[in-house]
Structures are given as C-alpha cells and as structure tokens.
Amino acid sequence: QVQLVESGGGLVQAGGSLRLSCAASGRIFDIDAMGWYRQAPGKQRELVARMTNLGITNYADSVEGRFTISRDNAENEKYVYLQMNGLSPEDTAVYYCNLRNIWLRDYWGQGTLVTVSS
C-alpha cells in the first residue's frame, strides 16, 4: 500500500504563489512517476504536472511556464512538490497528488484545495 499526504493548499490572490507538497510512504520502491492532478467544480480531473523516475516532466499547457514540479527522496519517504506562480482564478481546484507504480496502478492523495481570488 501507498500513503500520500498533501499539504500547502489555501487561498491566494490572483498573481500570487503557492507551493504544494506531497509525501509518499509505504510501498514506494516501484514508482514510475509522481505528479499532480486537479479537479475544478463541474470539470473532470486533469493532469497538471508529472515527473517520471528518469526525471522526465510534462505539464498541462495551461500551467507551462508558471508551475514547476520537483521531487526529493528520504530514507522511507518520497516527496513531490508543485511550485505555482502567477496563479489565476482559473487555477482554482482541488489538487491531488498522484503516484503511479511500474504496474500502472495509481494512488491518490486526499486532495488539497487551492482557491485563487480575483
């Protein structure tokens, strides 16, 4: 099993910045990629950014150049971060941390709400 714990969401004004963090523990030795997805009210969940174990990143077009994903490792945990700059009200959503293992199984965090006021 994998446990994902997110933090860092909140309320910010348009143009501001937030940094999301996610800590993964448990069965984390067979990770393929970690990343962030988001779901706005009335919309489907969408990829924001992900990074593979080879360091390959991909971003949604809407966040390219504004958001940066990074990862870090500790002895029994792995971390993924999302630095979000230049936030706009369109970025308001619940952000979910995702871990995909090499067997293509997805694990999800509980979600953290990001609200951007205009």
C-alpha positions in Angstrom: 0.0 0.0 0.0 1.0 3.6 -0.6 0.1 6.6 1.6 0.1 10.1 0.1 -0.2 13.1 2.3 -0.6 16.5 0.8 -0.2 20.0 2.2 0.1 23.6 1.1 -3.2 24.5 -0.4 -5.1 27.6 0.6 -6.5 31.0 -0.5 -4.3 33.3 -2.5 -4.9 36.4 -4.6 -4.5 36.4 -8.4 -0.8 36.7 -9.3 0.3 35.1 -6.1 2.1 31.9 -5.4 1.6 28.7 -3.5 3.7 25.5 -3.0 2.1 22.2 -2.7 3.9 19.3 -1.0 3.1 15.6 -1.1 4.8 12.9 1.0 4.6 9.3 -0.1 5.3 6.3 2.2 4.7 2.6 2.2 5.3 0.6 -0.9 7.4 3.2 -2.7 10.2 1.2 -4.2 8.5 0.6 -7.6 7.4 4.1 -8.5 7.1 5.0 -12.2 6.1 8.6 -11.8 4.7 11.1 -9.3 2.7 14.2 -10.1 -0.3 16.4 -9.6 -3.8 16.5 -11.0 -6.6 18.9 -10.3 -10.3 19.0 -10.4 -12.3 22.1 -10.7 -16.1 22.2 -9.8 -18.1 20.6 -12.6 -15.0 19.5 -14.5 -13.1 16.3 -15.0 -9.8 15.7 -13.2 -6.9 16.8 -15.3 -3.1 16.4 -15.3 -1.2 19.4 -14.0 2.3 18.1 -14.0 4.2 14.8 -13.5 7.7 13.7 -13.3 9.0 10.2 -14.0 11.7 8.4 -12.2 14.0 9.3 -15.1 13.3 13.0 -14.4 11.1 13.5 -17.5 8.5 16.1 -16.9 5.3 17.1 -18.6 2.9 19.9 -17.9 -0.5 20.9 -18.9 -0.4 23.7 -21.5 -2.3 25.9 -19.2 0.4 25.8 -16.5 3.5 25.6 -18.6 6.0 28.3 -17.6 4.1 29.1 -14.3 4.2 25.9 -12.4 7.3 23.8 -11.6 7.3 20.2 -10.4 10.1 18.8 -8.4 10.9 15.6 -6.4 13.0 14.6 -3.5 13.8 11.4 -1.6 14.3 10.5 2.0 15.1 7.1 3.5 11.5 5.9 3.8 9.6 8.6 2.0 9.5 10.3 -1.4 8.3 13.8 -2.0 6.8 15.7 -4.9 6.3 19.4 -4.9 4.4 21.8 -7.1 5.5 25.4 -7.1 2.7 27.5 -8.5 3.4 31.1 -9.6 1.3 33.6 -11.4 -1.9 32.0 -10.1 -5.2 33.0 -11.7 -8.8 32.2 -10.7 -8.8 29.5 -13.4 -6.4 27.6 -11.3 -8.9 27.2 -8.5 -9.4 23.5 -7.9 -8.8 20.6 -5.6 -5.2 19.4 -6.3 -4.5 15.7 -5.9 -1.1 14.1 -5.5 -0.7 11.0 -7.7 1.8 8.1 -7.6 1.8 5.6 -10.4 3.9 2.4 -10.0 5.6 0.4 -12.6 2.5 -1.9 -12.8 0.5 1.2 -13.8 -1.5 1.3 -10.6 -2.5 4.8 -9.4 -2.6 6.0 -5.9 -4.2 9.3 -4.9 -3.9 11.7 -2.0 -6.9 13.1 -0.3 -6.7 16.4 -2.2 -5.9 19.9 -1.1 -8.0 22.9 -2.1 -6.4 25.9 -3.9 -8.6 29.0 -4.2 -7.4 31.9 -6.2 -9.4 35.2 -5.8 -9.6 37.8 -8.4 
